[in-house]
Amino acid sequence: MLTKTQYHFIIVMIGLGLLLAGCAAATPPTLPATSTPVPAPTEAAGQPPTVMSPSPTPVSAQTGQRKTISAWTHNLPGSVEGDVLAATVKDFEQAQGDYKIELVPISPEIYADRVTGSAQSGSLPCVLEFDGPYLYNFAWPGYLQPIDRFVSAELKADFLPSIIAQGTFNGKLYSLGQFDSGLAIYGNRRYLTAAGVRLPTFEEPWNLAEFEEVLEKLTALPEVEHAIDMKINYGRGEFYTYGFSPILQSFGGDLIDRQTYQRASGVLDGPQSVEAMQRFQSWFEKGWASKSATLDDEFYESKKAALSWVGHWMYNPHAKGLGPDLVLLPMPDFGHGPKTGMGSWSWGITSNCQDPAGAWAFIEYLLSPKEILRMTDANGAAPARRSVLAQSTLYGETGPLYLFAQQLESDRAVPRPITPAYATISTAFAEAVDNIISGADVKAELSRAAQKIDQDIKDHQGYPIQ
């Protein structure tokens, strides 16, 4: 059992990796990452840490006729999202006279350190930005407060089910975001036509046999070096979990038992998961997928790959590189339905916020259709609200990325495990995937990962909810 000091030091160091790449338009939701901050254990092992009292300096302070609400973001000025967010803050302040927003951009290199340290000292801001499933690491110890009382039934119903699933922990809603993410297969229409393969549709995706037949036929084309680019160049990190755990789920496996969230053994290394990763490994062994960890442009520039297994964030370079030859294809069905990754940055209210109504007023403005459109038009992500999706030139019914919207609105979008153990789950699985690609024994790697996850859960006595 690690001491509190040792554990805190480790989570700060590994948490830095999560935010190195930020969330630019052409990068995955969390790329690359090894882990993220998790709450340091208290003296009673496995119990949620006691939330410390707010610091003497109030987060919300009276300033003239307005109250100041502090909000932290990892988006820096000069970045696409940072500039949009700054403009939103300015417009919010002009639209009402009650609140002034103190927006604090924090460099991605120190964001995790700053958030973790401030959570421990009780000096978090009122409004906090965090990425996808990592909110559970803050909701479990009580660093965040639920926002259910602010969210009307009508507003909640307008959000994608994937966004609601991501923001919910222990039956309570803790966060909402402006946008979501998605996974699909981009294809080179010219190569697909030459290989004589069927273009799959949302209603009729490729099954396992057809998918592998397509990979074999495409690799046989003289222009193609490897049929599919699996984005191995992203390296061991969060994309390996985001991008490849849907393969487990489509085979009927998973990262953890989602009924109890108490064990990975028998699930992550169960027969369905093992079969999934054995087939995954075979794609590299047969030369259908490239093991290259250096190139990012094999699909859209050199065109040595005919397919690309990646998310919405690569649409712009793909469209620029392939033009009319670019086609977007749904995730395959490996036996238990097609599955896709989802989740992205969202906003919540900290427990020590002295003016949660003011914090919500700002978040509500961020989540307005106008501001969601402004952000997603800039960063190319999928709007989080159904009403905004319908207005989007990219994701509306006639848009080139409508497939992502279809997948997110269906049961194909699977949230990453809703547990404070997620940081360990992601790190352990990504390590296993990296080794499997290199030829390691699949069952042994998945069992090793499952044991690490089970040990983390045991160390925290099952992450009990109080």
C-alpha positions as CSV (number, residue, x, y, z in Angstrom):
1,M,0.0,0.0,0.0
2,L,1.5,3.3,-1.0
3,T,1.6,6.1,1.5
4,K,-0.4,9.3,0.8
5,T,2.8,11.2,0.0
6,Q,4.1,8.5,-2.4
7,Y,0.7,8.1,-4.1
8,H,0.2,11.8,-4.5
9,F,3.6,12.2,-6.1
10,I,3.0,9.4,-8.5
11,I,-0.4,10.7,-9.7
12,V,0.9,14.2,-10.2
13,M,3.8,12.9,-12.4
14,I,1.7,10.5,-14.5
15,G,-1.1,13.0,-14.7
16,L,1.0,15.4,-16.6
17,G,0.9,13.1,-19.6
18,L,-2.8,13.4,-20.0
19,L,-2.9,17.0,-21.0
20,L,0.3,17.4,-23.1
21,A,-1.6,17.4,-26.3
22,G,-4.6,19.4,-25.2
23,C,-7.6,19.1,-27.5
24,A,-6.8,20.7,-30.8
25,A,-9.0,20.1,-33.8
26,A,-6.6,17.5,-35.3
27,T,-5.8,15.5,-32.2
28,P,-7.8,12.8,-30.4
29,P,-9.8,13.7,-27.3
30,T,-6.9,12.7,-24.9
31,L,-3.7,12.1,-26.9
32,P,-1.4,10.8,-25.7
33,A,-1.9,9.9,-22.0
34,T,-0.6,7.4,-19.5
35,S,-3.0,8.3,-16.7
36,T,-4.6,11.2,-15.0
37,P,-4.8,12.6,-11.4
38,V,-6.7,10.4,-8.9
39,P,-7.4,11.3,-5.4
40,A,-4.8,10.5,-2.8
41,P,-6.0,8.0,-0.3
42,T,-6.8,9.0,3.2
43,E,-5.6,7.2,6.3
44,A,-8.6,4.9,6.0
45,A,-7.5,3.0,2.9
46,G,-10.1,3.0,0.1
47,Q,-12.4,5.6,1.6
48,P,-13.2,8.7,-0.4
49,P,-10.8,11.5,0.8
50,T,-12.4,14.1,3.1
51,V,-13.1,17.3,1.1
52,M,-11.2,20.1,2.7
53,S,-12.8,23.3,3.7
54,P,-12.7,26.1,1.1
55,S,-9.6,28.3,1.3
56,P,-9.9,31.6,3.2
57,T,-9.9,33.5,-0.2
58,P,-13.4,32.9,-1.6
59,V,-13.8,31.5,-5.1
60,S,-16.7,33.9,-5.7
61,A,-16.1,37.4,-4.5
62,Q,-18.2,40.5,-4.7
63,T,-16.7,42.9,-7.2
64,G,-18.7,46.1,-7.5
65,Q,-22.1,45.2,-8.8
66,R,-20.9,41.8,-10.1
67,K,-19.7,38.6,-8.5
68,T,-16.5,37.1,-9.9
69,I,-16.7,33.4,-10.8
70,S,-13.3,31.7,-11.4
71,A,-13.1,29.1,-14.1
72,W,-10.0,27.0,-15.1
73,T,-9.3,25.7,-18.6
74,H,-6.4,23.9,-20.2
75,N,-7.0,25.9,-23.4
76,L,-4.4,28.5,-23.8
77,P,-4.8,31.9,-25.6
78,G,-3.8,31.6,-29.2
79,S,-5.2,28.0,-29.5
80,V,-8.4,27.5,-31.5
81,E,-10.5,26.5,-28.5
82,G,-8.8,29.0,-26.2
83,D,-9.7,31.9,-28.4
84,V,-13.3,30.8,-28.8
85,L,-13.6,30.3,-25.1
86,A,-12.2,33.9,-24.4
87,A,-14.8,35.3,-26.9
88,T,-17.6,33.4,-25.1
89,V,-16.5,34.8,-21.7
90,K,-16.6,38.3,-23.2
91,D,-20.1,37.8,-24.7
92,F,-21.4,36.3,-21.4
93,E,-20.3,39.3,-19.4
94,Q,-21.9,41.6,-21.9
95,A,-25.2,39.6,-21.9
96,Q,-25.8,40.0,-18.2
97,G,-24.8,42.2,-15.3
98,D,-24.6,39.8,-12.4
99,Y,-21.3,37.9,-13.0
100,K,-17.8,38.5,-14.1
101,I,-15.7,35.5,-15.2
102,E,-12.2,35.1,-14.1
103,L,-11.0,32.7,-16.8
104,V,-7.7,31.1,-15.8
105,P,-5.9,29.3,-18.7
106,I,-3.4,26.9,-17.3
107,S,-0.7,25.3,-19.4
108,P,-1.4,21.7,-20.3
109,E,2.0,20.7,-18.9
110,I,1.0,21.7,-15.4
111,Y,-2.8,21.5,-15.5
112,A,-3.0,18.1,-13.9
113,D,-0.6,19.1,-11.2
114,R,-2.4,22.3,-10.5
115,V,-5.9,20.7,-10.3
116,T,-4.7,17.8,-8.1
117,G,-2.9,20.0,-5.7
118,S,-5.8,22.5,-5.5
119,A,-8.3,19.7,-4.9
120,Q,-6.2,18.5,-2.0
121,S,-6.0,22.0,-0.5
122,G,-9.6,22.9,-1.1
123,S,-8.7,25.8,-3.4
124,L,-10.3,24.8,-6.7
125,P,-12.2,27.4,-8.7
126,C,-16.0,27.4,-9.0
127,V,-15.9,26.1,-12.5
128,L,-13.5,23.3,-13.6
129,E,-12.9,21.7,-17.0
130,F,-11.9,18.1,-17.1
131,D,-11.6,15.4,-19.7
132,G,-14.1,12.6,-20.3
133,P,-14.1,9.7,-17.8
134,Y,-11.6,11.3,-15.6
135,L,-14.3,13.3,-13.9
136,Y,-15.0,10.2,-11.8
137,N,-11.7,10.7,-10.1
138,F,-13.0,14.0,-8.8
139,A,-16.6,13.1,-8.2
140,W,-15.8,10.0,-6.1
141,P,-13.8,11.9,-3.4
142,G,-16.4,14.8,-3.4
143,Y,-14.4,17.5,-5.1
144,L,-17.4,18.1,-7.4
145,Q,-21.1,18.8,-6.7
146,P,-23.9,17.3,-8.8
147,I,-25.6,19.7,-11.2
148,D,-28.9,17.9,-11.5
149,R,-30.8,20.7,-9.8
150,F,-29.8,23.1,-12.5
151,V,-30.5,20.9,-15.5
152,S,-34.1,20.8,-16.7
153,A,-35.6,17.7,-18.1
154,E,-35.9,19.5,-21.5
155,L,-32.3,20.5,-21.5
156,K,-31.1,17.1,-20.5
157,A,-33.2,15.4,-23.2
158,D,-31.5,17.6,-25.8
159,F,-28.0,16.3,-25.0
160,L,-26.6,13.2,-26.7
161,P,-27.0,10.1,-24.5
162,S,-23.3,9.7,-24.7
163,I,-22.7,13.1,-23.0
164,I,-25.2,12.3,-20.3
165,A,-23.6,8.8,-19.7
166,Q,-20.1,10.4,-19.5
167,G,-21.2,13.0,-17.0
168,T,-23.1,10.7,-14.7
169,F,-21.6,9.0,-11.6
170,N,-23.4,7.1,-8.9
171,G,-26.8,8.2,-10.4
172,K,-26.0,11.9,-10.3
173,L,-25.1,14.3,-13.2
174,Y,-21.8,16.1,-12.6
175,S,-20.8,17.5,-15.9
176,L,-21.9,18.6,-19.4
177,G,-19.8,19.5,-22.4
178,Q,-20.1,21.5,-25.6
179,F,-19.0,18.6,-27.8
180,D,-18.4,14.9,-28.1
181,S,-16.0,12.7,-30.1
182,G,-16.4,9.7,-32.3
183,L,-14.6,6.8,-33.9
184,A,-15.1,5.6,-37.5
185,I,-13.1,4.2,-40.5
186,Y,-12.1,6.6,-43.2
187,G,-11.7,5.0,-46.7
188,N,-10.1,5.8,-50.0
189,R,-12.9,5.3,-52.4
190,R,-10.6,4.7,-55.3
191,Y,-8.9,1.8,-53.6
192,L,-12.1,0.3,-52.3
193,T,-13.6,0.4,-55.9
194,A,-10.4,-1.2,-57.3
195,A,-10.6,-4.0,-54.7
196,G,-14.3,-4.6,-55.6
197,V,-15.5,-4.4,-52.0
198,R,-18.9,-3.4,-50.7
199,L,-19.1,0.0,-49.0
200,P,-20.7,-0.6,-45.6
201,T,-23.6,1.6,-44.4
202,F,-24.8,2.5,-40.9
203,E,-27.6,-0.1,-41.3
204,E,-25.4,-2.8,-42.8
205,P,-21.8,-2.5,-41.5
206,W,-19.1,-5.0,-42.3
207,N,-19.1,-8.1,-40.1
208,L,-15.8,-9.7,-39.0
209,A,-15.4,-12.0,-42.0
210,E,-16.2,-9.3,-44.5
211,F,-13.9,-6.8,-42.7
212,E,-11.0,-9.1,-42.8
213,E,-11.7,-10.0,-46.4
214,V,-11.6,-6.3,-47.2
215,L,-8.2,-5.9,-45.5
216,E,-6.8,-8.8,-47.5
217,K,-8.1,-7.5,-50.8
218,L,-6.9,-4.0,-50.2
219,T,-3.4,-5.1,-49.1
220,A,-3.2,-7.0,-52.4
221,L,-3.5,-3.8,-54.4
222,P,-0.1,-2.7,-55.8
223,E,-0.5,0.9,-54.6
224,V,-1.3,-0.2,-51.0
225,E,1.4,-1.1,-48.5
226,H,-1.0,-1.8,-45.6
227,A,-4.7,-1.9,-45.8
228,I,-5.4,0.0,-42.7
229,D,-3.7,2.7,-40.6
230,M,-4.6,2.0,-36.9
231,K,-2.8,5.2,-35.7
232,I,-0.1,3.3,-33.9
233,N,2.0,6.5,-34.3
234,Y,-0.1,8.0,-31.5
235,G,1.8,5.6,-29.1
236,R,0.9,3.9,-25.9
237,G,-1.7,6.1,-24.2
238,E,-5.3,7.1,-24.1
239,F,-6.0,6.5,-27.8
240,Y,-5.2,2.8,-27.4
241,T,-8.1,2.6,-24.9
242,Y,-10.4,5.0,-26.7
243,G,-9.7,3.5,-30.1
244,F,-9.3,-0.3,-29.4
245,S,-11.6,-1.1,-26.4
246,P,-14.6,-0.9,-28.8
247,I,-13.1,-4.0,-30.5
248,L,-13.4,-5.9,-27.2
249,Q,-17.0,-4.7,-26.8
250,S,-18.0,-5.6,-30.3
251,F,-16.6,-9.1,-29.7
252,G,-18.7,-9.3,-26.4
253,G,-15.8,-8.5,-24.1
254,D,-14.9,-5.4,-22.1
255,L,-12.4,-3.7,-19.9
256,I,-14.2,-4.5,-16.6
257,D,-17.3,-6.0,-15.2
258,R,-19.8,-3.1,-15.6
259,Q,-22.4,-4.6,-13.3
260,T,-20.3,-4.0,-10.2
261,Y,-17.1,-2.3,-11.4
262,Q,-15.2,-4.6,-8.9
263,R,-13.2,-6.8,-11.2
264,A,-11.5,-7.0,-14.5
265,S,-10.4,-10.6,-14.2
266,G,-12.6,-12.9,-16.2
267,V,-13.8,-9.9,-18.4
268,L,-10.7,-8.2,-19.7
269,D,-9.0,-11.6,-20.0
270,G,-12.2,-13.5,-20.7
271,P,-12.6,-15.6,-23.9
272,Q,-14.4,-12.8,-25.9
273,S,-11.7,-10.2,-25.0
274,V,-8.9,-12.7,-25.7
275,E,-10.4,-13.6,-29.1
276,A,-10.8,-9.9,-29.9
277,M,-7.2,-9.1,-29.3
278,Q,-6.0,-12.2,-31.0
279,R,-7.8,-11.1,-34.2
280,F,-6.5,-7.6,-33.6
281,Q,-2.9,-8.9,-33.3
282,S,-3.4,-11.0,-36.5
283,W,-4.1,-7.9,-38.5
284,F,-0.5,-6.7,-37.8
285,E,1.0,-10.2,-38.2
286,K,-0.6,-10.6,-41.7
287,G,0.7,-7.1,-42.8
288,W,-2.8,-5.7,-43.1
289,A,-2.1,-3.1,-40.5
290,S,1.2,-1.2,-40.1
291,K,3.2,-1.3,-36.8
292,S,4.8,2.0,-37.7
293,A,5.0,4.3,-34.8
294,T,6.4,7.3,-36.7
295,L,4.1,8.3,-39.6
296,D,0.8,10.0,-39.4
297,D,0.0,10.5,-43.1
298,E,0.1,7.0,-44.7
299,F,-3.6,7.3,-45.4
300,Y,-4.1,10.9,-46.6
301,E,-0.7,11.9,-48.0
302,S,1.5,9.0,-49.2
303,K,-1.7,7.0,-49.6
304,K,0.1,3.8,-48.7
305,A,-2.9,2.8,-46.6
306,A,-6.4,2.4,-47.9
307,L,-8.3,2.8,-44.6
308,S,-7.8,4.8,-41.4
309,W,-9.2,3.7,-38.0
310,V,-9.4,7.0,-36.2
311,G,-11.8,9.8,-35.0
312,H,-13.6,12.9,-36.1
313,W,-10.5,15.1,-35.5
314,M,-8.8,13.8,-38.6
315,Y,-11.5,14.9,-41.0
316,N,-9.9,18.1,-42.2
317,P,-6.5,16.6,-43.2
318,H,-8.2,13.6,-44.7
319,A,-10.6,15.7,-46.7
320,K,-7.7,18.0,-47.9
321,G,-5.6,15.0,-48.9
322,L,-8.2,12.8,-50.6
323,G,-10.8,15.2,-51.8
324,P,-13.7,13.4,-53.4
325,D,-12.0,10.0,-52.9
326,L,-12.7,10.3,-49.1
327,V,-15.5,8.2,-47.7
328,L,-16.6,7.8,-44.1
329,L,-17.5,4.2,-43.0
330,P,-19.2,2.9,-39.9
331,M,-17.5,0.8,-37.2
332,P,-17.6,-2.9,-38.0
333,D,-19.8,-5.5,-36.2
334,F,-17.6,-8.2,-34.8
335,G,-20.6,-10.2,-33.4
336,H,-22.1,-8.0,-30.7
337,G,-22.9,-4.9,-32.7
338,P,-20.7,-2.0,-33.8
339,K,-19.1,0.0,-31.0
340,T,-17.4,3.4,-31.0
341,G,-15.4,5.4,-28.6
342,M,-16.9,8.7,-27.2
343,G,-16.3,11.4,-24.7
344,S,-14.5,14.7,-24.5
345,W,-13.8,17.7,-22.3
346,S,-16.7,18.9,-20.1
347,W,-17.5,21.4,-17.3
348,G,-18.5,21.0,-13.7
349,I,-18.9,22.9,-10.5
350,T,-16.6,22.2,-7.5
351,S,-17.8,21.4,-4.1
352,N,-16.2,24.4,-2.5
353,C,-17.8,26.9,-4.9
354,Q,-19.6,29.6,-2.8
355,D,-21.9,30.6,-5.7
356,P,-23.0,27.5,-7.6
357,A,-25.8,29.4,-9.2
358,G,-23.3,31.8,-10.7
359,A,-21.1,28.9,-11.8
360,W,-24.1,27.3,-13.5
361,A,-25.1,30.6,-15.2
362,F,-21.8,30.6,-17.0
363,I,-21.9,26.9,-17.8
364,E,-25.4,27.2,-19.1
365,Y,-24.2,30.0,-21.4
366,L,-21.4,27.8,-22.6
367,L,-24.0,25.1,-23.4
368,S,-26.3,27.4,-25.4
369,P,-26.8,26.4,-29.1
370,K,-25.0,29.6,-30.2
371,E,-21.9,28.9,-28.2
372,I,-21.8,25.2,-29.0
373,L,-22.0,26.0,-32.7
374,R,-19.3,28.6,-32.3
375,M,-16.9,26.1,-30.6
376,T,-17.7,23.1,-32.9
377,D,-17.4,25.2,-36.1
378,A,-13.9,26.1,-34.9
379,N,-12.7,22.7,-33.6
380,G,-14.7,20.3,-35.8
381,A,-16.0,18.2,-32.9
382,A,-19.5,16.8,-32.8
383,P,-22.0,19.2,-31.1
384,A,-23.2,17.8,-27.8
385,R,-26.9,18.8,-28.2
386,R,-29.3,17.2,-30.7
387,S,-30.8,20.6,-31.7
388,V,-27.3,21.9,-32.5
389,L,-26.3,18.7,-34.4
390,A,-29.3,19.4,-36.7
391,Q,-27.9,22.9,-37.5
392,S,-24.3,21.8,-38.1
393,T,-23.0,21.8,-41.6
394,L,-20.6,18.9,-40.7
395,Y,-22.9,16.7,-38.6
396,G,-26.4,17.5,-39.8
397,E,-28.2,14.9,-42.0
398,T,-26.6,16.2,-45.2
399,G,-23.2,16.8,-43.6
400,P,-20.1,14.8,-44.4
401,L,-19.7,13.6,-40.7
402,Y,-23.4,12.7,-40.1
403,L,-22.3,9.1,-39.5
404,F,-20.6,10.2,-36.2
405,A,-23.9,11.8,-35.1
406,Q,-25.8,8.5,-35.9
407,Q,-23.3,6.4,-33.9
408,L,-23.4,8.8,-30.9
409,E,-27.2,8.8,-30.8
410,S,-27.3,5.0,-30.8
411,D,-26.2,2.3,-28.4
412,R,-23.0,2.0,-30.4
413,A,-21.3,4.7,-28.4
414,V,-19.9,3.1,-25.2
415,P,-18.6,5.3,-22.4
416,R,-15.3,4.4,-21.0
417,P,-15.8,2.7,-17.6
418,I,-17.6,4.8,-15.1
419,T,-15.3,4.3,-12.1
420,P,-12.5,6.1,-10.3
421,A,-10.3,3.1,-11.3
422,Y,-10.4,4.3,-14.9
423,A,-6.9,5.8,-14.8
424,T,-5.5,2.4,-13.9
425,I,-7.7,0.6,-16.4
426,S,-6.6,2.8,-19.3
427,T,-2.9,2.6,-18.4
428,A,-2.9,-1.2,-18.0
429,F,-4.9,-1.8,-21.2
430,A,-2.7,0.5,-23.3
431,E,0.4,-1.3,-22.1
432,A,-1.2,-4.6,-23.0
433,V,-2.2,-3.4,-26.4
434,D,1.3,-2.1,-27.1
435,N,2.8,-5.4,-26.2
436,I,0.2,-7.3,-28.2
437,I,1.0,-5.3,-31.3
438,S,4.7,-6.3,-30.8
439,G,3.7,-10.0,-30.7
440,A,3.3,-10.8,-27.0
441,D,1.0,-13.5,-25.8
442,V,-2.5,-12.1,-25.8
443,K,-4.0,-14.0,-22.9
444,A,-0.9,-13.3,-20.7
445,E,-1.0,-9.6,-21.4
446,L,-4.7,-9.2,-20.8
447,S,-4.4,-11.2,-17.5
448,R,-1.5,-9.0,-16.4
449,A,-3.6,-5.9,-17.1
450,A,-6.6,-7.4,-15.3
451,Q,-4.6,-8.1,-12.2
452,K,-3.3,-4.6,-12.1
453,I,-6.8,-3.2,-12.3
454,D,-8.1,-5.6,-9.6
455,Q,-5.3,-4.7,-7.3
456,D,-6.1,-1.0,-7.7
457,I,-9.7,-1.7,-6.8
458,K,-8.7,-3.8,-3.9
459,D,-6.3,-1.1,-2.6
460,H,-9.2,1.3,-2.5
461,Q,-11.6,-1.3,-1.0
462,G,-13.8,-1.2,-4.1
463,Y,-14.0,2.6,-4.2
464,P,-17.0,2.6,-1.9
465,I,-19.6,5.3,-2.3
466,Q,-20.6,7.3,0.8
